[in-house]
Amino acid sequence: MPRYFFHLAGDIPAHDVVGHDCADDKDAQDHGSFIAHRIGTEKPEMVRDGNFISVRDAGDSELFRIPLASTSV
């Protein structure tokens, strides 16, 4: 399985140094959405323009930018 990395970008950047194995790009996008919603729900103050999850492949190419969002509206 390919390894993907899910970096938090924006006000308080955090780099994923471990990564996560995903079946394919779609699976990685889904996992990135899960992370973005979890952060947005647990830390709603982080939901703002410019804060997002950067989904990157093992070659460090950015595949997706997923904005943080809260699921508890």
PyMOL commands that set and color helices and strands:
alter all, ss='L'
color gray80, all
select helices_A, chain A and resi 25-42+44-46
alter helices_A, ss='H'
color red, helices_A
select strands_A, chain A and resi 3-9+20-21+52-57+62-67
alter strands_A, ss='S'
color yellow, strands_A
deselect
rebuild
show_as cartoon
